């Protein structure tokens, strides 16, 4: 049966986690699919995990050399045969009905791509807490995406396959923010649908290496900042505010509060009112420090 959805799962040394991700895809009902597991030169026992799924519509595509997330997803995209391509990171899971609900949402609105709400799973005091991430609105434009990539496309994005030929692949020169770059390119041609249902669970993992973050932000500023400045100075200003807030987030993670505060002030100086990046990056940290951890959310299939 020809698949309707090709699911691309890049994996690197996560043989202990990727089986749960694969099973969450196989648990999707009513949608013919194929799973393209892109092994980015793993050195652990991924073969044993794959062997747990005999007869599954699962193909392993192996890299001889580690290329990173963008390269791995591009490998899966190139091999896909479905009408739609959906992404799932190897340490994340989909909740039941994710594909069916998202596909219906996109088709009903004649959209060629979109994401869903999701839960972020964090380790808190030797326990796991799930926090729901709320959508912006039903459709995102370039004006929304200049603020940052807060839609977790690695676990929520689904796009018609022909769109990748139109927009082009993920840029392999990005080791971080390749998804933000691609979504900004996409949003110059299409709106991105946002289904207000939490249908993925994203594991909060170790942050990217600082150098990768710095290089990614510089590349974004070069590639998109100058173009926006010519086309729409207001969007260019918001984009710079979003970049500044990403620098603040990096400083927060590095335990450098004064530098973080400086970048927050720079962002607010650019856009003092309705600064969406501030709401996404700083406000959750303030709420967490003020009120403590949020209540635990028991997801379907998890133990309480």
C-alpha positions as CSV (number, residue, x, y, z in Angstrom):
1,X,0.0,0.0,0.0
2,X,1.4,3.4,-0.9
3,X,2.0,5.4,2.2
4,X,0.1,8.7,2.8
5,X,2.7,9.8,5.4
6,X,6.4,9.3,5.4
7,X,7.7,9.6,8.9
8,X,11.4,10.7,9.2
9,X,13.2,9.8,12.5
10,X,16.9,10.9,12.6
11,X,18.8,9.0,15.3
12,X,22.3,9.2,16.7
13,X,23.3,6.9,19.7
14,X,19.8,6.7,21.1
15,X,19.1,3.0,20.7
16,X,17.6,3.1,24.3
17,X,15.0,5.7,23.4
18,X,14.2,5.5,19.7
19,X,12.2,2.3,20.1
20,X,9.6,4.2,22.1
21,X,9.4,6.8,19.3
22,X,8.9,4.2,16.6
23,X,6.2,2.4,18.7
24,X,4.3,5.7,19.0
25,X,4.3,6.0,15.2
26,X,3.1,2.4,14.8
27,X,0.3,3.1,17.3
28,X,-1.1,5.8,14.9
29,X,-4.3,4.4,13.4
30,X,-6.0,4.8,10.1
31,X,-3.1,6.4,8.1
32,X,-1.0,4.2,5.8
33,X,2.6,5.2,6.6
34,X,6.3,4.4,6.2
35,X,9.0,5.0,8.8
36,X,12.4,6.2,7.6
37,X,14.9,5.8,10.4
38,X,18.0,7.7,9.5
39,X,21.0,6.3,11.5
40,X,23.5,9.2,11.6
41,X,26.5,6.9,12.1
42,X,25.5,5.6,15.5
43,X,28.0,3.5,17.5
44,X,25.5,1.9,19.9
45,X,23.3,-1.2,19.3
46,X,20.6,0.3,17.1
47,X,20.2,-3.0,15.2
48,X,18.8,-4.7,18.4
49,X,16.2,-1.9,18.7
50,X,15.1,-2.2,15.0
51,X,14.8,-6.0,15.4
52,X,12.0,-5.5,17.9
53,X,9.7,-4.4,15.0
54,X,9.6,-7.3,12.5
55,X,7.2,-6.7,9.7
56,X,6.9,-3.0,10.4
57,X,7.0,-0.5,7.5
58,X,10.4,0.5,8.7
59,X,13.5,1.3,6.6
60,X,16.9,2.1,8.1
61,X,19.0,4.6,6.1
62,X,22.6,4.6,7.5
63,X,25.2,7.4,7.2
64,X,28.8,6.4,7.3
65,X,29.8,9.7,8.8
66,X,27.8,11.8,11.3
67,X,26.3,14.8,9.5
68,X,23.9,16.3,12.0
69,X,20.1,16.8,12.2
70,X,19.7,18.8,8.9
71,X,21.7,16.2,6.9
72,X,19.8,13.3,8.5
73,X,16.4,14.8,7.8
74,X,17.3,15.6,4.2
75,X,18.3,12.0,3.7
76,X,14.8,10.9,4.9
77,X,13.1,13.5,2.8
78,X,14.9,12.4,-0.3
79,X,13.9,8.7,0.3
80,X,10.2,9.5,1.2
81,X,7.4,8.3,-1.0
82,X,4.3,9.5,0.9
83,X,2.2,12.4,0.0
84,X,3.1,14.1,3.3
85,X,6.4,14.0,5.3
86,X,6.2,14.2,9.1
87,X,9.1,14.4,11.6
88,X,9.8,12.9,14.9
89,X,13.0,13.2,17.0
90,X,14.3,9.9,18.3
91,X,13.8,10.9,22.0
92,X,10.2,12.2,21.5
93,X,6.8,10.5,21.0
94,X,3.5,11.1,19.3
95,X,0.3,10.8,21.2
96,X,-2.5,8.6,19.8
97,X,-4.4,10.2,16.9
98,X,-1.6,12.7,16.1
99,X,-1.3,11.9,12.4
100,X,-5.1,11.5,11.7
101,X,-6.1,14.8,13.5
102,X,-3.3,16.8,12.0
103,X,-3.9,15.5,8.5
104,X,-7.6,16.4,8.8
105,X,-6.8,19.8,10.1
106,X,-4.4,20.7,7.3
107,X,-6.7,19.3,4.5
108,X,-9.8,21.0,5.8
109,X,-8.0,24.3,5.7
110,X,-6.2,23.6,2.4
111,X,-2.8,24.1,4.0
112,X,0.4,22.4,2.8
113,X,2.2,22.3,6.2
114,X,1.7,22.7,9.9
115,X,2.6,21.8,13.5
116,X,0.6,20.9,16.6
117,X,0.7,21.9,20.3
118,X,2.9,19.6,22.3
119,X,4.0,18.8,25.8
120,X,7.6,19.4,27.0
121,X,8.8,16.7,29.3
122,X,11.4,17.9,31.9
123,X,13.2,16.2,34.7
124,X,12.3,18.0,38.0
125,X,13.5,16.7,41.4
126,X,14.0,13.1,40.0
127,X,10.6,13.1,38.5
128,X,9.2,14.0,35.0
129,X,6.9,17.0,34.6
130,X,5.0,17.7,31.4
131,X,4.2,21.3,30.5
132,X,1.8,22.1,27.6
133,X,3.1,24.4,25.0
134,X,0.4,26.6,23.6
135,X,0.0,27.5,20.0
136,X,0.2,31.0,18.7
137,X,-2.9,30.9,16.4
138,X,-4.4,28.7,13.7
139,X,-2.0,30.0,11.0
140,X,1.4,31.4,11.3
141,X,3.0,33.9,8.8
142,X,6.5,35.2,8.4
143,X,5.5,37.9,10.9
144,X,5.1,35.2,13.6
145,X,8.2,33.2,12.7
146,X,10.6,36.1,12.8
147,X,10.3,35.9,16.6
148,X,11.8,32.4,16.8
149,X,11.1,28.7,16.2
150,X,8.8,27.8,19.2
151,X,6.7,25.1,17.4
152,X,9.1,22.1,17.9
153,X,9.0,21.0,14.3
154,X,11.3,18.1,15.0
155,X,8.3,16.4,16.7
156,X,5.2,18.2,15.3
157,X,5.9,19.3,11.7
158,X,4.1,17.7,8.7
159,X,4.4,19.1,5.2
160,X,3.4,18.0,1.7
161,X,6.3,16.3,0.0
162,X,6.2,18.5,-3.1
163,X,6.8,21.6,-0.9
164,X,10.3,20.4,-0.2
165,X,11.1,20.7,-3.9
166,X,9.6,24.2,-3.9
167,X,11.4,25.5,-0.8
168,X,14.5,23.4,-0.9
169,X,16.1,21.1,1.7
170,X,17.2,22.0,5.2
171,X,20.5,23.9,5.1
172,X,23.2,21.4,6.2
173,X,25.5,24.3,7.2
174,X,23.3,24.9,10.2
175,X,24.2,22.7,13.2
176,X,21.5,24.6,15.2
177,X,18.4,26.6,14.1
178,X,18.2,24.8,10.7
179,X,14.4,24.4,11.5
180,X,14.0,28.1,12.1
181,X,15.8,28.9,8.9
182,X,13.6,26.5,6.9
183,X,10.3,27.7,8.4
184,X,11.1,31.3,7.6
185,X,11.8,30.3,4.0
186,X,8.6,28.3,4.0
187,X,6.6,31.2,5.4
188,X,7.5,33.4,2.5
189,X,5.3,31.2,0.3
190,X,2.8,29.5,2.7
191,X,1.1,29.9,6.0
192,X,2.0,27.3,8.7
193,X,-1.0,25.7,10.3
194,X,-1.1,25.3,14.1
195,X,-3.4,22.6,15.5
196,X,-4.3,23.6,19.0
197,X,-4.2,20.0,20.3
198,X,-1.1,18.7,22.2
199,X,-0.3,15.6,20.1
200,X,3.4,15.2,20.7
201,X,5.6,14.9,23.8
202,X,9.0,16.5,23.5
203,X,11.8,15.5,25.9
204,X,13.8,18.4,27.2
205,X,17.3,17.3,26.4
206,X,20.8,18.8,26.9
207,X,21.1,22.1,25.1
208,X,23.1,22.4,21.9
209,X,26.8,23.3,22.2
210,X,27.3,27.0,22.7
211,X,29.4,27.5,19.6
212,X,26.7,25.9,17.4
213,X,24.1,28.3,18.9
214,X,26.3,31.3,18.2
215,X,27.1,30.2,14.7
216,X,23.5,29.5,14.0
217,X,22.3,32.9,15.1
218,X,25.0,34.7,13.1
219,X,24.1,32.7,10.0
220,X,20.4,33.5,10.5
221,X,21.2,37.2,10.8
222,X,23.2,37.1,7.7
223,X,20.7,35.1,5.6
224,X,17.5,36.6,6.8
225,X,18.3,39.9,8.5
226,X,19.6,41.8,5.4
227,X,16.7,40.5,3.3
228,X,14.1,41.5,5.8
229,X,15.7,45.0,6.2
230,X,15.1,45.6,2.5
231,X,11.6,44.2,2.4
232,X,10.1,45.1,5.7
233,X,12.1,47.1,8.3
234,X,9.4,46.4,11.0
235,X,9.8,42.7,10.6
236,X,13.6,43.1,10.5
237,X,13.4,44.9,13.9
238,X,11.3,42.1,15.4
239,X,13.7,39.5,14.0
240,X,16.6,41.2,15.7
241,X,14.6,41.3,18.9
242,X,14.0,37.5,18.5
243,X,17.7,36.9,17.9
244,X,18.6,38.9,21.0
245,X,16.2,36.9,23.1
246,X,17.8,33.6,21.8
247,X,21.1,35.1,23.0
248,X,19.5,35.7,26.4
249,X,18.3,32.1,26.6
250,X,21.8,30.9,25.8
251,X,23.2,33.1,28.6
252,X,20.5,31.8,31.0
253,X,21.6,28.2,30.2
254,X,25.2,29.2,30.8
255,X,24.3,30.7,34.2
256,X,25.4,34.2,33.1
257,X,22.4,36.3,34.4
258,X,23.9,39.7,33.8
259,X,24.6,38.9,30.1
260,X,21.1,37.4,29.8
261,X,19.6,40.5,31.3
262,X,21.5,42.6,28.8
263,X,20.2,40.7,25.8
264,X,16.7,40.8,27.2
265,X,17.0,44.6,27.5
266,X,18.3,44.8,24.0
267,X,15.3,42.9,22.7
268,X,12.9,45.0,24.6
269,X,14.6,48.2,23.4
270,X,13.9,47.0,19.9
271,X,10.3,45.9,20.5
272,X,9.1,47.1,24.0
273,X,5.5,46.1,23.5
274,X,4.0,42.8,22.3
275,X,7.5,41.2,22.3
276,X,6.5,37.6,21.5
277,X,10.1,36.3,22.0
278,X,10.0,37.7,25.6
279,X,6.8,35.9,26.3
280,X,8.2,32.6,25.0
281,X,11.7,32.8,26.5
282,X,11.6,34.9,29.7
283,X,8.1,34.7,31.1
284,X,8.1,30.9,31.5
285,X,11.3,31.2,33.5
286,X,9.8,33.9,35.7
287,X,6.7,31.9,36.3
288,X,8.8,28.8,37.2
289,X,10.9,30.7,39.7
290,X,7.8,32.4,41.2
291,X,5.4,29.5,41.4
292,X,7.6,26.4,41.3
293,X,7.2,23.5,39.0
294,X,3.9,23.1,37.2
295,X,1.7,20.1,38.1
296,X,2.5,16.8,36.5
297,X,0.4,15.9,33.4
298,X,-0.2,12.2,33.0
299,X,-0.1,11.4,29.3
300,X,-1.8,8.5,27.6
301,X,0.4,5.4,28.0
302,X,2.5,6.9,30.9
303,X,2.5,5.7,34.4
304,X,1.4,8.0,37.2
